[in-house]
């Protein structure tokens, strides 16, 4: 075999190894990206669920916060009535 033929074979082999390495890197990166996207999707779903629950709790709290002053006013009124009744009975 001549040195030129050996050099060509060596060059072709090097190009083939490079292409196979490139294919391996592309496949590995593609799989890694899919795994990362899957993990992000799961984390987003968990975050969405927690946010929905927090929103529900805040709405419930706000309803309660609106009702407390009304109840306080009713308690004040009832307290005055009881005081008036006690004064009448004494």
TORKOL-4160 file (C-alpha; in steps of 0.2 Angstrom, whole numbers, padded with zeros to 4 digits, m for minus):
90
<pt num="1" X="0000" Y="0000" Z="0000"/>
<pt num="2" X="0006" Y="0017" Z="m0004"/>
<pt num="3" X="0008" Y="0031" Z="0008"/>
<pt num="4" X="m0005" Y="0041" Z="m0002"/>
<pt num="5" X="m0018" Y="0027" Z="0000"/>
<pt num="6" X="m0014" Y="0025" Z="0018"/>
<pt num="7" X="m0016" Y="0044" Z="0021"/>
<pt num="8" X="m0033" Y="0043" Z="0011"/>
<pt num="9" X="m0039" Y="0028" Z="0022"/>
<pt num="10" X="m0034" Y="0037" Z="0038"/>
<pt num="11" X="m0043" Y="0053" Z="0033"/>
<pt num="12" X="m0059" Y="0043" Z="0028"/>
<pt num="13" X="m0058" Y="0034" Z="0044"/>
<pt num="14" X="m0055" Y="0050" Z="0054"/>
<pt num="15" X="m0070" Y="0058" Z="0045"/>
<pt num="16" X="m0081" Y="0043" Z="0049"/>
<pt num="17" X="m0076" Y="0043" Z="0067"/>
<pt num="18" X="m0080" Y="0061" Z="0068"/>
<pt num="19" X="m0097" Y="0059" Z="0060"/>
<pt num="20" X="m0101" Y="0045" Z="0071"/>
<pt num="21" X="m0096" Y="0055" Z="0086"/>
<pt num="22" X="m0107" Y="0070" Z="0080"/>
<pt num="23" X="m0122" Y="0058" Z="0078"/>
<pt num="24" X="m0119" Y="0052" Z="0096"/>
<pt num="25" X="m0118" Y="0069" Z="0103"/>
<pt num="26" X="m0134" Y="0074" Z="0094"/>
<pt num="27" X="m0144" Y="0059" Z="0100"/>
<pt num="28" X="m0138" Y="0061" Z="0118"/>
<pt num="29" X="m0142" Y="0080" Z="0118"/>
<pt num="30" X="m0159" Y="0076" Z="0110"/>
<pt num="31" X="m0163" Y="0064" Z="0124"/>
<pt num="32" X="m0157" Y="0075" Z="0137"/>
<pt num="33" X="m0167" Y="0089" Z="0131"/>
<pt num="34" X="m0183" Y="0078" Z="0131"/>
<pt num="35" X="m0179" Y="0073" Z="0149"/>
<pt num="36" X="m0177" Y="0091" Z="0154"/>
<pt num="37" X="m0193" Y="0096" Z="0145"/>
<pt num="38" X="m0203" Y="0082" Z="0154"/>
<pt num="39" X="m0196" Y="0087" Z="0171"/>
<pt num="40" X="m0200" Y="0106" Z="0167"/>
<pt num="41" X="m0218" Y="0100" Z="0162"/>
<pt num="42" X="m0220" Y="0091" Z="0179"/>
<pt num="43" X="m0213" Y="0105" Z="0189"/>
<pt num="44" X="m0225" Y="0117" Z="0180"/>
<pt num="45" X="m0240" Y="0106" Z="0183"/>
<pt num="46" X="m0236" Y="0105" Z="0202"/>
<pt num="47" X="m0234" Y="0124" Z="0202"/>
<pt num="48" X="m0250" Y="0126" Z="0193"/>
<pt num="49" X="m0259" Y="0115" Z="0206"/>
<pt num="50" X="m0251" Y="0124" Z="0221"/>
<pt num="51" X="m0256" Y="0141" Z="0213"/>
<pt num="52" X="m0274" Y="0135" Z="0210"/>
<pt num="53" X="m0275" Y="0129" Z="0229"/>
<pt num="54" X="m0268" Y="0145" Z="0235"/>
<pt num="55" X="m0280" Y="0155" Z="0225"/>
<pt num="56" X="m0294" Y="0145" Z="0232"/>
<pt num="57" X="m0288" Y="0148" Z="0250"/>
<pt num="58" X="m0286" Y="0167" Z="0246"/>
<pt num="59" X="m0303" Y="0168" Z="0240"/>
<pt num="60" X="m0310" Y="0159" Z="0255"/>
<pt num="61" X="m0301" Y="0171" Z="0266"/>
<pt num="62" X="m0307" Y="0186" Z="0257"/>
<pt num="63" X="m0325" Y="0180" Z="0259"/>
<pt num="64" X="m0322" Y="0177" Z="0277"/>
<pt num="65" X="m0314" Y="0195" Z="0279"/>
<pt num="66" X="m0329" Y="0202" Z="0271"/>
<pt num="67" X="m0341" Y="0193" Z="0283"/>
<pt num="68" X="m0332" Y="0197" Z="0299"/>
<pt num="69" X="m0336" Y="0215" Z="0300"/>
<pt num="70" X="m0355" Y="0211" Z="0297"/>
<pt num="71" X="m0354" Y="0198" Z="0311"/>
<pt num="72" X="m0345" Y="0210" Z="0323"/>
<pt num="73" X="m0359" Y="0223" Z="0320"/>
<pt num="74" X="m0372" Y="0210" Z="0323"/>
<pt num="75" X="m0363" Y="0205" Z="0339"/>
<pt num="76" X="m0363" Y="0223" Z="0345"/>
<pt num="77" X="m0381" Y="0225" Z="0341"/>
<pt num="78" X="m0385" Y="0209" Z="0351"/>
<pt num="79" X="m0374" Y="0215" Z="0365"/>
<pt num="80" X="m0384" Y="0231" Z="0366"/>
<pt num="81" X="m0400" Y="0222" Z="0366"/>
<pt num="82" X="m0395" Y="0211" Z="0380"/>
<pt num="83" X="m0389" Y="0226" Z="0390"/>
<pt num="84" X="m0405" Y="0234" Z="0387"/>
<pt num="85" X="m0415" Y="0219" Z="0393"/>
<pt num="86" X="m0404" Y="0217" Z="0408"/>
<pt num="87" X="m0407" Y="0235" Z="0413"/>
<pt num="88" X="m0426" Y="0233" Z="0411"/>
<pt num="89" X="m0426" Y="0217" Z="0422"/>
<pt num="90" X="m0415" Y="0225" Z="0436"/>
